[in-house]
Amino acid sequence: MTSEKKNVLIVGLGLIGGSYAQGLTKAGYEVGGLDMRRQTIDYALEHGYIAHGRSDVDEAYIGRFDIVVFALYPSALVDWIARYQHCLKKDAVITDVTGVKGFVVERISGILRPDVQFVPAHPMAGREVDTRSIISRVATWMTCLVTFSEICSMEEVLQDAAEGHQDLPADLEEKASNQKDLISRLVSQ
């Protein structure tokens, strides 16, 4: 990990969120948890998955975190952002683990504060019923590196470029490079 310790908040400590908490704690990150069920927070604390946690939305608590990982259903994630994004730290990076991207990216990009970075992602780690730590098995981490409107037209752009009808957008490589640098800074060890 970099010399600057990052702290991570996991919102939703179910199978996936709890696995992330466990793996990130083992990797040396300071991990907090937010879950609406107090017994879930207590379980994660007892097992050392998180250093601290809350079952209520507390602005001062949430505002401490550099990175926030949302392990919520897509509609719950969008609702949380709409209702509580004011709690997020300035320049925080938020990400998610939902498998549904179009709805989430479109809605969040339309409402998110400009001083918060959203990096849509999805771990490719096997079946959702597997109880081993997901974070230890992630083979591929898919990130969405473009805006929703660019996603809608990307297939057409790539097809046209492949057929020699147009060049790829000039800033596509730069956008991907900037996003890769951001992700590398957040997770480098």
Backbone as a chain_set.jsonl record, in Angstrom:
{"seq": "MTSEKKNVLIVGLGLIGGSYAQGLTKAGYEVGGLDMRRQTIDYALEHGYIAHGRSDVDEAYIGRFDIVVFALYPSALVDWIARYQHCLKKDAVITDVTGVKGFVVERISGILRPDVQFVPAHPMAGREVDTRSIISRVATWMTCLVTFSEICSMEEVLQDAAEGHQDLPADLEEKASNQKDLISRLVSQ", "coords": {"N": [[0.846, -1.174, 0.0], [0.366, 2.32, -0.498], [2.323, 5.003, 1.026], [0.591, 6.836, 2.071], [-2.064, 6.197, 3.941], [-5.126, 4.874, 3.028], [-8.545, 5.183, 3.811], [-11.424, 3.185, 3.88], [-14.852, 2.973, 3.329], [-17.379, 0.635, 3.585], [-20.506, 0.289, 2.312], [-23.147, -1.499, 3.126], [-23.02, -4.568, 4.26], [-23.315, -7.25, 3.398], [-22.893, -10.458, 1.79], [-21.096, -9.79, -0.385], [-20.221, -7.134, 0.254], [-19.278, -7.61, 2.885], [-17.235, -9.411, 2.313], [-15.507, -7.8, 0.854], [-14.826, -5.973, 2.881], [-13.49, -7.677, 4.671], [-11.302, -8.576, 3.066], [-10.02, -6.124, 2.364], [-9.328, -5.164, 4.885], [-7.51, -7.152, 5.669], [-5.557, -6.519, 3.804], [-4.495, -4.267, 4.843], [-5.833, -1.842, 4.883], [-7.701, 0.793, 6.492], [-10.822, 0.037, 7.46], [-14.186, 0.845, 7.458], [-17.625, 0.255, 8.301], [-20.986, 0.421, 7.115], [-24.196, -0.33, 7.727], [-27.649, -1.053, 7.726], [-28.527, -2.781, 9.621], [-27.862, -3.362, 12.918], [-26.9, -5.718, 14.097], [-25.452, -6.849, 12.03], [-23.297, -5.081, 11.761], [-22.16, -5.516, 14.294], [-21.413, -8.233, 14.046], [-19.476, -8.048, 11.975], [-17.565, -6.475, 13.276], [-16.86, -8.156, 15.469], [-15.624, -10.248, 14.102], [-13.462, -9.037, 13.004], [-13.588, -7.841, 10.489], [-14.09, -5.198, 9.997], [-12.911, -2.044, 11.272], [-14.461, -0.269, 12.621], [-17.907, 0.754, 12.821], [-21.234, 1.687, 11.769], [-24.803, 1.804, 12.191], [-26.43, 3.749, 11.45], [-26.947, 6.655, 9.39], [-24.485, 8.806, 9.567], [-23.238, 11.944, 9.229], [-20.696, 13.028, 9.963], [-19.223, 10.697, 10.413], [-19.31, 9.318, 7.892], [-18.109, 11.236, 6.311], [-15.398, 10.979, 6.811], [-14.117, 9.223, 5.113], [-12.02, 8.259, 2.401], [-12.505, 6.588, 0.252], [-15.426, 5.019, -0.882], [-17.228, 2.114, -0.978], [-19.979, 0.795, -2.461], [-22.166, -1.7, -1.707], [-24.822, -2.42, -2.517], [-28.236, -2.967, -3.611], [-29.058, -1.972, -6.971], [-31.141, 0.096, -7.199], [-31.321, 0.912, -4.536], [-28.766, 1.927, -4.152], [-28.758, 4.182, -5.876], [-30.803, 5.643, -4.641], [-29.58, 6.081, -2.139], [-27.391, 7.724, -2.821], [-28.769, 9.959, -3.85], [-30.035, 10.829, -1.544], [-28.058, 11.036, 0.527], [-25.562, 11.988, -0.392], [-24.445, 14.382, 0.35], [-23.059, 13.859, 2.642], [-20.66, 12.754, 1.914], [-17.117, 12.954, 1.706], [-15.256, 15.713, 0.387], [-13.78, 15.29, -2.754], [-13.886, 12.553, -2.524], [-13.754, 9.134, -3.602], [-16.053, 7.079, -5.075], [-17.403, 3.83, -5.501], [-19.004, 0.907, -6.852], [-20.517, -2.374, -6.603], [-22.439, -3.495, -8.135], [-24.141, -5.471, -10.579], [-25.654, -4.377, -12.544], [-25.348, -1.861, -14.781], [-26.104, 0.236, -16.667], [-28.493, 1.604, -15.771], [-27.608, 2.443, -13.205], [-25.246, 3.994, -13.73], [-26.279, 6.0, -15.418], [-28.215, 7.278, -13.762], [-26.737, 8.021, -11.428], [-24.65, 9.602, -12.5], [-26.133, 11.747, -13.271], [-26.901, 13.017, -10.922], [-24.836, 13.249, -9.076], [-22.574, 15.076, -7.0], [-20.124, 17.383, -8.262], [-17.596, 17.271, -7.1], [-17.057, 14.726, -6.293], [-15.84, 11.592, -7.212], [-17.042, 9.079, -9.301], [-16.564, 5.731, -9.862], [-17.715, 3.35, -11.607], [-17.996, -0.129, -11.11], [-17.442, -3.704, -11.216], [-16.962, -6.726, -9.604], [-15.578, -9.717, -10.835], [-16.022, -12.608, -9.711], [-17.029, -15.148, -9.404], [-19.694, -17.316, -8.246], [-22.579, -15.95, -6.595], [-23.414, -17.283, -4.341], [-21.306, -18.441, -3.122], [-19.353, -18.7, -0.249], [-16.737, -18.059, 0.355], [-14.135, -15.618, 0.783], [-14.736, -13.041, -1.331], [-13.096, -10.98, -2.234], [-10.577, -12.11, -2.245], [-10.627, -13.701, -4.432], [-11.053, -12.305, -6.742], [-10.717, -12.181, -10.083], [-10.985, -10.633, -12.313], [-11.6, -7.22, -12.645], [-14.034, -5.23, -13.543], [-14.28, -2.026, -14.854], [-16.091, 0.956, -15.547], [-15.234, 3.234, -17.783], [-16.13, 5.484, -19.053], [-18.589, 8.078, -19.778], [-22.19, 7.819, -19.428], [-23.531, 8.558, -21.832], [-21.479, 8.196, -23.648], [-21.099, 5.457, -23.429], [-23.394, 4.475, -24.645], [-22.935, 5.013, -27.342], [-20.518, 3.799, -27.872], [-20.156, 1.158, -28.907], [-20.945, 1.462, -31.57], [-19.066, 3.39, -32.443], [-16.653, 1.963, -32.139], [-17.12, -0.138, -33.923], [-17.321, 1.257, -36.373], [-14.714, 2.282, -36.484], [-13.249, -0.08, -36.637], [-13.972, -0.928, -39.135], [-12.753, 0.949, -40.635], [-14.011, 3.358, -41.12], [-14.007, 5.563, -39.461], [-11.909, 7.373, -37.168], [-10.845, 6.462, -33.856], [-12.09, 8.278, -30.994], [-10.114, 11.111, -30.198], [-9.443, 11.661, -27.544], [-9.886, 9.321, -26.161], [-7.917, 7.431, -25.377], [-6.504, 9.006, -23.549], [-8.503, 9.485, -21.581], [-8.908, 6.849, -20.648], [-6.326, 6.334, -19.682], [-6.089, 8.276, -17.636], [-8.099, 7.369, -15.893], [-7.081, 4.854, -15.274], [-4.735, 5.618, -13.93], [-5.879, 6.879, -11.677], [-7.214, 4.718, -10.433], [-5.012, 3.06, -9.949], [-3.539, 4.619, -8.101], [-5.273, 4.496, -5.949], [-5.349, 1.82, -5.155], [-2.775, 0.812, -5.099], [0.005, -1.041, -3.884]], "CA": [[0.0, 0.0, 0.0], [1.135, 3.552, -0.533], [2.632, 5.525, 2.336], [-0.594, 7.534, 2.539], [-3.068, 5.174, 4.198], [-6.48, 5.193, 2.597], [-9.587, 4.534, 4.589], [-12.485, 2.737, 2.992], [-16.15, 2.679, 3.928], [-18.212, -0.305, 2.843], [-21.92, 0.511, 2.593], [-23.823, -2.766, 2.856], [-22.073, -5.615, 4.666], [-23.781, -8.599, 3.084], [-21.847, -11.367, 1.314], [-20.077, -9.106, -1.178], [-19.657, -6.047, 1.059], [-18.517, -8.198, 3.977], [-16.014, -9.985, 1.741], [-14.616, -6.668, 0.577], [-14.335, -5.477, 4.167], [-12.52, -8.656, 5.16], [-10.102, -8.552, 2.23], [-9.338, -4.833, 2.475], [-8.725, -5.122, 6.22], [-6.309, -8.004, 5.592], [-4.563, -5.837, 2.971], [-3.938, -3.162, 5.61], [-6.63, -0.622, 4.831], [-8.628, 1.053, 7.586], [-12.123, -0.219, 6.86], [-15.382, 1.077, 8.253], [-18.816, -0.35, 7.727], [-22.286, 1.051, 7.294], [-25.256, -1.278, 7.393], [-28.826, -0.656, 8.487], [-28.752, -3.75, 10.706], [-26.819, -3.278, 13.955], [-26.307, -7.044, 14.315], [-24.475, -7.053, 10.961], [-22.119, -4.314, 12.177], [-21.562, -6.235, 15.429], [-20.772, -9.435, 13.515], [-18.261, -7.637, 11.253], [-16.601, -6.04, 14.298], [-16.416, -9.344, 16.21], [-14.769, -11.071, 13.244], [-12.322, -8.243, 12.542], [-13.73, -7.428, 9.097], [-14.065, -3.736, 10.0], [-12.341, -1.438, 12.482], [-15.553, 0.446, 13.262], [-19.063, 0.784, 11.94], [-22.46, 2.342, 12.224], [-26.049, 1.361, 11.572], [-27.172, 4.954, 11.095], [-26.218, 7.531, 8.483], [-23.905, 9.89, 10.348], [-22.462, 12.765, 8.304], [-19.298, 13.133, 10.4], [-18.589, 9.385, 10.206], [-19.167, 9.067, 6.455], [-17.211, 12.241, 5.768], [-14.002, 10.639, 7.104], [-13.594, 8.191, 4.219], [-11.489, 8.612, 1.083], [-13.096, 5.681, -0.729], [-16.662, 4.402, -0.413], [-17.654, 1.004, -1.826], [-21.392, 0.521, -2.244], [-22.579, -3.073, -1.967], [-26.269, -2.296, -2.385], [-29.001, -3.176, -4.833], [-28.943, -0.773, -7.809], [-32.063, 1.181, -6.844], [-30.944, 1.388, -3.201], [-27.562, 2.736, -4.342], [-29.167, 5.469, -6.439], [-31.54, 6.348, -3.587], [-28.614, 6.509, -1.115], [-26.648, 8.868, -3.361], [-29.684, 11.096, -3.916], [-30.394, 11.288, -0.2], [-26.967, 11.23, 1.479], [-24.268, 12.353, -0.957], [-23.897, 15.539, 1.074], [-22.207, 13.335, 3.708], [-19.385, 12.294, 1.364], [-15.959, 13.843, 1.765], [-14.856, 16.359, -0.863], [-12.802, 14.503, -3.505], [-14.018, 11.117, -2.268], [-13.969, 8.257, -4.749], [-17.054, 6.073, -4.751], [-17.531, 2.766, -6.48], [-20.083, -0.012, -6.525], [-20.285, -3.754, -7.029], [-23.655, -3.997, -8.764], [-23.98, -6.026, -11.916], [-26.457, -3.579, -13.453], [-24.594, -0.623, -14.93], [-26.757, 1.308, -17.411], [-29.372, 2.334, -14.862], [-26.822, 3.055, -12.131], [-24.371, 5.039, -14.273], [-27.11, 7.098, -15.901], [-28.833, 8.004, -12.648], [-25.75, 8.645, -10.543], [-23.946, 10.684, -13.196], [-27.043, 12.874, -13.365], [-27.186, 13.657, -9.631], [-23.677, 13.284, -8.18], [-21.808, 16.313, -6.859], [-18.95, 17.38, -9.143], [-16.351, 17.061, -6.36], [-16.978, 13.313, -5.925], [-15.533, 10.772, -8.394], [-17.727, 7.788, -9.352], [-15.902, 4.732, -10.697], [-18.562, 2.16, -11.629], [-17.184, -1.339, -11.226], [-18.087, -4.968, -10.858], [-15.987, -7.812, -9.462], [-15.896, -10.98, -11.499], [-15.416, -13.482, -8.713], [-17.698, -16.425, -9.249], [-21.106, -17.363, -7.896], [-22.955, -15.139, -5.45], [-23.708, -18.117, -3.178], [-20.04, -18.906, -2.581], [-19.115, -17.945, 0.979], [-15.335, -17.677, 0.533], [-13.924, -14.179, 0.62], [-14.76, -12.642, -2.74], [-11.957, -10.12, -2.563], [-9.389, -12.931, -2.47], [-10.801, -14.461, -5.657], [-11.379, -11.453, -7.891], [-9.788, -12.389, -11.194], [-11.157, -9.507, -13.216], [-12.349, -6.115, -12.055], [-14.51, -4.427, -14.654], [-14.637, -0.643, -14.547], [-16.726, 1.698, -16.621], [-14.34, 4.376, -17.874], [-16.704, 6.547, -19.866], [-19.895, 8.544, -19.338], [-23.309, 7.029, -19.935], [-23.792, 8.86, -23.24], [-20.412, 7.571, -24.438], [-21.347, 4.016, -23.435], [-24.446, 4.201, -25.624], [-22.442, 5.089, -28.708], [-19.191, 3.205, -27.984], [-20.149, 0.001, -29.812], [-21.003, 1.984, -32.935], [-17.778, 4.034, -32.72], [-15.641, 0.913, -32.308], [-17.423, -0.854, -35.157], [-16.922, 2.13, -37.483], [-13.247, 2.349, -36.506], [-12.766, -1.379, -37.102], [-14.233, -0.995, -40.571], [-11.985, 2.0, -41.279], [-14.869, 4.493, -41.457], [-13.685, 6.725, -38.634], [-10.882, 7.172, -36.161], [-11.311, 6.481, -32.478], [-12.011, 9.63, -30.434], [-8.734, 11.478, -29.861], [-9.188, 11.681, -26.1], [-10.253, 8.056, -25.552], [-6.747, 6.872, -24.708], [-6.206, 9.862, -22.398], [-9.509, 9.196, -20.558], [-8.602, 5.54, -20.076], [-5.085, 6.467, -18.928], [-6.387, 9.021, -16.41], [-8.862, 6.504, -15.005], [-6.154, 3.82, -14.813], [-3.878, 6.251, -12.922], [-6.673, 7.074, -10.474], [-7.424, 3.419, -9.803], [-3.7, 2.604, -9.454], [-3.204, 5.367, -6.889], [-6.15, 4.096, -4.858], [-5.161, 0.441, -4.723], [-1.406, 0.351, -5.199], [0.55, -1.579, -2.632]], "C": [[0.886, 1.229, 0.0], [1.379, 4.052, 0.881], [1.452, 6.301, 2.923], [-1.709, 6.506, 2.705], [-4.446, 5.661, 3.776], [-7.462, 4.49, 3.526], [-10.792, 4.316, 3.69], [-13.74, 2.477, 3.817], [-16.881, 1.712, 3.012], [-19.653, -0.052, 3.269], [-22.67, -0.732, 2.147], [-22.866, -3.905, 3.125], [-22.653, -7.018, 4.51], [-22.616, -9.446, 2.597], [-20.743, -10.62, 0.572], [-19.424, -7.994, -0.368], [-18.814, -6.559, 2.213], [-17.211, -8.809, 3.5], [-15.004, -8.899, 1.398], [-14.008, -6.139, 1.859], [-13.241, -6.398, 4.71], [-11.213, -8.577, 4.366], [-9.32, -7.254, 2.335], [-8.683, -4.656, 3.841], [-7.45, -5.956, 6.242], [-5.194, -7.341, 4.8], [-3.991, -4.597, 3.666], [-4.688, -1.852, 5.536], [-7.407, -0.456, 6.14], [-10.019, 0.968, 6.985], [-13.229, 0.039, 7.877], [-16.572, 0.46, 7.553], [-20.059, 0.446, 8.044], [-23.324, 0.056, 6.82], [-26.458, -0.925, 8.257], [-29.136, -1.608, 9.633], [-27.582, -3.718, 11.691], [-26.14, -4.635, 14.163], [-25.281, -7.375, 13.223], [-23.182, -6.313, 11.284], [-21.405, -5.052, 13.306], [-20.823, -7.491, 14.972], [-19.453, -9.081, 12.826], [-17.183, -7.156, 12.222], [-16.007, -7.231, 15.04], [-15.443, -10.196, 15.407], [-13.589, -10.302, 12.647], [-12.394, -7.809, 11.088], [-13.638, -5.911, 8.955], [-13.459, -3.25, 11.313], [-13.42, -0.74, 13.297], [-16.722, 0.474, 12.3], [-20.256, 1.432, 12.593], [-23.657, 1.73, 11.511], [-26.957, 2.541, 11.249], [-26.308, 5.806, 10.166], [-25.777, 8.757, 9.278], [-22.948, 10.674, 9.464], [-20.986, 12.834, 8.686], [-18.558, 11.815, 10.167], [-18.308, 9.148, 8.721], [-18.145, 10.013, 5.84], [-15.741, 12.002, 6.04], [-13.338, 9.811, 6.012], [-13.186, 8.722, 2.85], [-12.188, 7.845, -0.029], [-14.346, 5.077, -0.11], [-17.083, 3.352, -1.436], [-19.105, 0.697, -1.473], [-21.708, -0.906, -2.665], [-24.084, -3.152, -1.696], [-26.94, -2.695, -3.69], [-28.973, -1.88, -5.653], [-29.872, 0.375, -7.403], [-31.75, 1.747, -5.465], [-29.697, 2.268, -3.276], [-27.93, 4.125, -4.854], [-29.91, 6.291, -5.388], [-30.591, 6.88, -2.52], [-27.864, 7.747, -1.591], [-27.546, 10.106, -3.385], [-29.93, 11.694, -2.53], [-29.203, 11.717, 0.653], [-25.632, 11.674, 0.889], [-23.645, 13.568, -0.283], [-22.956, 15.104, 2.2], [-20.812, 12.959, 3.212], [-18.323, 13.387, 1.447], [-15.705, 14.468, 0.397], [-13.723, 15.528, -1.478], [-12.816, 13.012, -3.157], [-14.176, 10.384, -3.596], [-14.978, 7.218, -4.3], [-17.099, 5.058, -5.879], [-18.649, 1.842, -6.021], [-19.714, -1.41, -7.002], [-21.521, -4.349, -7.698], [-23.37, -4.527, -10.162], [-24.744, -5.239, -12.965], [-25.799, -2.218, -13.583], [-25.357, 0.498, -15.615], [-27.592, 2.199, -16.526], [-28.564, 3.106, -13.823], [-25.977, 4.215, -12.655], [-25.193, 6.245, -14.724], [-27.652, 7.927, -14.746], [-27.798, 8.725, -11.792], [-25.021, 9.782, -11.245], [-24.822, 11.919, -13.337], [-27.258, 13.627, -12.063], [-25.954, 13.879, -8.755], [-22.987, 14.645, -8.175], [-20.559, 16.249, -7.734], [-17.624, 17.13, -8.411], [-16.21, 15.638, -5.818], [-16.801, 12.513, -7.206], [-16.245, 9.431, -8.291], [-17.005, 6.887, -10.335], [-16.773, 3.477, -10.663], [-17.709, 0.912, -11.853], [-18.011, -2.57, -10.891], [-17.022, -6.047, -10.753], [-16.476, -9.056, -10.194], [-15.245, -12.078, -10.663], [-16.141, -14.804, -8.529], [-19.143, -16.265, -8.814], [-21.399, -16.579, -6.625], [-23.251, -15.971, -4.197], [-22.447, -18.666, -2.536], [-19.681, -18.058, -1.364], [-17.65, -17.647, 1.247], [-15.176, -16.193, 0.274], [-13.807, -13.817, -0.858], [-13.514, -11.853, -3.103], [-10.705, -10.947, -2.855], [-9.466, -13.688, -3.79], [-11.063, -13.605, -6.878], [-10.316, -11.62, -8.965], [-9.826, -11.207, -12.144], [-12.0, -8.463, -12.507], [-12.768, -5.219, -13.205], [-14.816, -3.021, -14.158], [-15.23, -0.001, -15.78], [-15.999, 3.026, -16.716], [-14.894, 5.551, -18.662], [-18.056, 6.957, -19.302], [-20.996, 7.7, -19.966], [-23.562, 7.293, -21.413], [-22.723, 8.252, -24.138], [-20.595, 6.061, -24.496], [-22.344, 3.679, -24.535], [-23.924, 4.184, -27.048], [-21.118, 4.349, -28.926], [-19.15, 2.031, -28.954], [-20.132, 0.46, -31.264], [-19.667, 2.617, -33.339], [-16.705, 2.978, -32.993], [-15.863, 0.126, -33.594], [-16.992, -0.038, -36.376], [-15.399, 2.195, -37.607], [-12.669, 1.04, -37.049], [-12.937, -1.531, -38.61], [-13.506, 0.104, -41.332], [-12.786, 3.233, -41.641], [-14.596, 5.733, -40.615], [-12.585, 6.353, -37.66], [-11.531, 7.119, -34.781], [-11.22, 7.904, -31.946], [-10.6, 9.919, -29.924], [-8.452, 11.394, -28.373], [-9.512, 10.364, -25.411], [-9.094, 7.446, -24.779], [-6.399, 7.683, -23.456], [-7.2, 9.606, -21.258], [-9.205, 7.867, -19.869], [-7.345, 5.607, -19.222], [-5.317, 7.198, -17.607], [-7.133, 8.157, -15.406], [-7.962, 5.405, -14.438], [-5.226, 4.388, -13.735], [-4.617, 6.441, -11.607], [-6.841, 5.759, -9.723], [-6.103, 2.904, -9.226], [-3.306, 3.317, -8.168], [-4.025, 4.892, -5.701], [-5.83, 2.715, -4.315], [-3.731, -0.056, -4.761], [-0.88, -0.083, -3.833], [2.036, -1.418, -2.613]], "O": [[2.031, 1.177, 0.451], [0.736, 3.597, 1.827], [1.33, 6.409, 4.143], [-2.24, 6.001, 1.715], [-4.863, 6.758, 4.147], [-7.237, 3.361, 3.964], [-11.129, 5.155, 2.854], [-13.687, 1.841, 4.87], [-16.988, 1.943, 1.808], [-19.984, -0.165, 4.45], [-22.814, -0.991, 0.952], [-21.989, -4.184, 2.308], [-22.497, -7.865, 5.389], [-21.469, -9.18, 2.955], [-19.565, -10.806, 0.879], [-18.196, -7.917, -0.308], [-17.75, -6.008, 2.495], [-16.197, -8.738, 4.193], [-13.803, -9.054, 1.621], [-12.805, -5.884, 1.92], [-12.191, -5.933, 5.154], [-10.134, -8.517, 4.955], [-8.09, -7.274, 2.391], [-7.607, -4.067, 3.944], [-6.428, -5.52, 6.771], [-4.016, -7.565, 5.08], [-3.094, -3.948, 3.127], [-4.225, -0.846, 6.073], [-7.73, -1.437, 6.809], [-10.359, 1.746, 6.094], [-13.209, -0.476, 8.995], [-16.527, 0.176, 6.356], [-20.171, 1.063, 9.103], [-23.33, -0.35, 5.658], [-26.29, -0.535, 9.412], [-29.922, -1.277, 10.52], [-26.445, -4.016, 11.324], [-24.93, -4.691, 14.382], [-24.332, -8.116, 13.481], [-22.092, -6.856, 11.102], [-20.183, -5.198, 13.278], [-19.728, -7.778, 15.457], [-18.433, -9.731, 13.059], [-16.0, -7.411, 11.998], [-14.792, -7.31, 15.22], [-14.535, -10.802, 15.975], [-12.809, -10.858, 11.874], [-11.373, -7.445, 10.505], [-13.173, -5.398, 7.937], [-13.49, -3.947, 12.326], [-13.311, -0.631, 14.518], [-16.555, 0.245, 11.102], [-20.281, 1.687, 13.797], [-23.551, 1.215, 10.399], [-28.101, 2.365, 10.831], [-25.083, 5.686, 10.163], [-26.584, 9.625, 9.614], [-21.949, 10.126, 8.997], [-20.119, 12.711, 7.822], [-17.394, 11.821, 9.768], [-17.185, 8.812, 8.347], [-17.397, 9.624, 4.942], [-14.902, 12.755, 5.544], [-12.112, 9.705, 5.986], [-13.894, 9.513, 2.229], [-12.434, 8.378, -1.111], [-14.332, 4.668, 1.051], [-17.272, 3.659, -2.613], [-19.42, 0.377, -0.327], [-21.54, -1.276, -3.827], [-24.544, -3.844, -0.788], [-26.299, -2.756, -4.739], [-28.874, -0.797, -5.078], [-29.421, 1.513, -7.278], [-31.9, 2.95, -5.248], [-29.586, 3.249, -2.54], [-27.461, 5.13, -4.319], [-29.676, 7.493, -5.256], [-30.765, 8.0, -2.042], [-27.719, 8.712, -0.841], [-27.118, 11.187, -2.98], [-30.022, 12.912, -2.372], [-29.317, 12.667, 1.427], [-24.643, 11.73, 1.62], [-22.43, 13.753, -0.348], [-22.14, 15.902, 2.661], [-19.88, 12.857, 4.01], [-18.604, 14.573, 1.28], [-15.915, 13.826, -0.632], [-12.807, 15.113, -0.768], [-11.865, 12.293, -3.462], [-14.666, 10.941, -4.579], [-14.792, 6.556, -3.279], [-16.866, 5.379, -7.044], [-19.174, 1.993, -4.918], [-18.727, -1.6, -7.712], [-21.638, -5.569, -7.815], [-22.451, -4.063, -10.836], [-24.505, -5.414, -14.16], [-25.7, -1.487, -12.597], [-25.259, 1.641, -15.168], [-27.421, 3.418, -16.527], [-28.813, 4.289, -13.591], [-25.996, 5.303, -12.079], [-24.831, 7.386, -14.437], [-27.553, 9.154, -14.763], [-27.963, 9.901, -11.47], [-24.795, 10.829, -10.639], [-24.309, 13.025, -13.504], [-27.746, 14.757, -12.081], [-26.026, 14.629, -7.781], [-22.838, 15.283, -9.217], [-19.995, 15.172, -7.926], [-16.625, 16.808, -9.054], [-15.347, 15.373, -4.981], [-17.526, 12.727, -8.178], [-16.075, 8.716, -7.303], [-16.849, 7.235, -11.505], [-16.595, 2.628, -9.79], [-16.808, 0.909, -12.691], [-19.118, -2.482, -10.361], [-16.263, -6.267, -11.696], [-17.661, -9.386, -10.16], [-14.085, -12.434, -10.87], [-15.872, -15.514, -7.56], [-19.742, -15.205, -8.994], [-20.588, -16.542, -5.7], [-23.33, -15.417, -3.101], [-22.528, -19.306, -1.488], [-19.703, -16.83, -1.439], [-17.332, -17.038, 2.269], [-16.013, -15.585, -0.394], [-12.877, -14.248, -1.54], [-12.943, -12.05, -4.176], [-9.857, -10.52, -3.639], [-8.468, -14.26, -4.227], [-11.279, -14.145, -7.963], [-9.159, -11.245, -8.774], [-8.803, -10.829, -12.713], [-12.989, -8.786, -11.85], [-11.934, -4.521, -13.782], [-15.522, -2.843, -13.166], [-14.91, -0.369, -16.91], [-16.128, 3.864, -15.823], [-14.176, 6.52, -18.909], [-18.609, 6.267, -18.446], [-20.758, 6.958, -20.919], [-23.787, 6.352, -22.175], [-23.016, 7.839, -25.26], [-20.278, 5.444, -25.512], [-22.16, 2.71, -25.271], [-24.417, 3.421, -27.879], [-20.641, 4.277, -30.059], [-18.211, 1.915, -29.741], [-19.397, -0.085, -32.088], [-19.191, 2.402, -34.454], [-15.945, 3.087, -33.956], [-14.905, -0.237, -34.276], [-16.374, -0.57, -37.298], [-14.863, 2.167, -38.715], [-11.714, 1.052, -37.826], [-12.135, -2.188, -39.273], [-13.627, 0.187, -42.554], [-12.303, 4.079, -42.393], [-14.927, 6.844, -41.029], [-12.358, 5.179, -37.367], [-12.616, 7.658, -34.567], [-10.366, 8.671, -32.392], [-9.973, 9.067, -29.295], [-7.328, 11.085, -27.978], [-9.425, 10.286, -24.185], [-9.271, 6.992, -23.648], [-6.042, 7.114, -22.425], [-6.797, 9.518, -20.099], [-9.244, 7.779, -18.641], [-7.295, 5.003, -18.15], [-4.798, 6.783, -16.571], [-6.845, 8.198, -14.21], [-8.065, 5.063, -13.26], [-4.956, 3.719, -12.738], [-4.056, 6.195, -10.539], [-6.631, 5.7, -8.512], [-6.087, 2.364, -8.12], [-2.794, 2.687, -7.242], [-3.536, 4.882, -4.572], [-6.021, 2.465, -3.126], [-3.484, -1.23, -4.484], [-1.273, 0.44, -2.79], [2.686, -1.809, -1.643]]}, "num_chains": 1, "name": "protein.A"}
